[in-house]
Amino acid sequence: MSVKRINDHFELTFDLIIDVRSPGEYNHAHIPGAKNLPLFSDEERAVVGTLYKQKSKEDAIKAGLGFYGPKMQDMISTVESWLNEKKPIDAAEKFIPGRYTLLVHCWRGGMRSGGVAWLLDLYGFDVYVLEGGYKAYRNRVLACFEKPWPFFVLAGNTGAGKTKVLHELEKRGEAVIDLEGIAHHKGSAFGNIGMPEQPGQEMFENLLANELYIRRNQPIWIEDESIRIGHVNLPKSLWVWMGKCHHFMLDIPFEKRLEYTVAEYGKLPVEKMVNAIIRIKKRLGGLETKNAINALIEGQVHESFAILLKYYDKWYDKAVVEKSLSHDLLTVVPCEDTDPKRNAESLLSIIQK
């Protein structure tokens, strides 16, 4: 066998994608699903890089080999354990490396990926190296946000339960991308409460690009969002394009949306909710901020959220007006309540017609 090179990791299906960059590089951002098998630690990488710049390529390689040599056996064992976790092997069955296809990459597809790919190939795995490495991958990620993706944009005021409708559409076989799920943030001032830590901007983009590529051959349902979701931003070109796609606006009575919002957020810790309200004080206004907080502290969650929902309606309606959507790009979907199954069926009925 011999190591092969590939330009796009979506061209083939791999049993394992192996990122041999240092832990610091990997933790900053990586290809979704990739495992980190660092050729060098962060400290070792710094030593090798300094030698390369200040002495010579040969000195850097010698130092690198010194770090790499003792790790070879452990690296093979680590890869085997990952594959066994993914595809458990029966006790009576022999582990045969040649059954597995691996993709290896470093920053630019150079010596680090080449060294680890050589070792894995020597052991018998079917090995590919990503041409251009993570750097080339990132260029493809950024380029994908410039494409005219076939989006159906699900719109609706706060409390319409859009995310749950998207999940219902997905259950019915529709292609769906949950932006708030990827961002680990529900978009509102309360959006990060009870959610996992948000990814960094670069990792968010990688995750989003991955979702787009997986669904690249079909229309994609996506939620109407502001350009900023918590601490991460949608790529501007993609966000602008979303504004040019067909919008399906869930039109749900205020009281029904209020009931949904109270059920969704009403049990969150009061202290965290108060802090969230304070963060939007400038736009909410001093009096309304005071009223919303006081109602919350006094246990009048319904009254507090009514103030907040009116605030979000004001800003959302303004954003819709600013988009200046033509009748050809906007379909209003009257809904009795926030029932996600019924509302998903209404959307699909409209699409079929």
Secondary structure, DSSP 4 states (H G I P E B T S, - for coil): ---EEES-TTSS--SEEEE-S-HHHHHH---TT-EE--SS-HHHHHHHHHHHHHT-HHHHHHHHHHHHGGGHHHHHHHHHHHHHHHSPPPTTSPP-GGG-EEEEE-SSSSHHHHHHHHHHHHHT-EEEEETTHHHHHHHHHHHHTTS---EEEEEE-TTS-HHHHHHHHHHTT-EEE-HHHHHT--SSTTTTTTSPPPPPHHHHHHHHHHHHHHTTTS-EEEE---SEETTEE--HHHHHHHTTSEEEEEE--HHHHHHHHHHHHTTS-HHHHHHHHHHTHHHH-HHHHHHHHHHHHTT-HHHHHHHHHHHHHHHHHHHHHHHT--GGGEEEEE-SS--HHHHHHHHHHHHH-
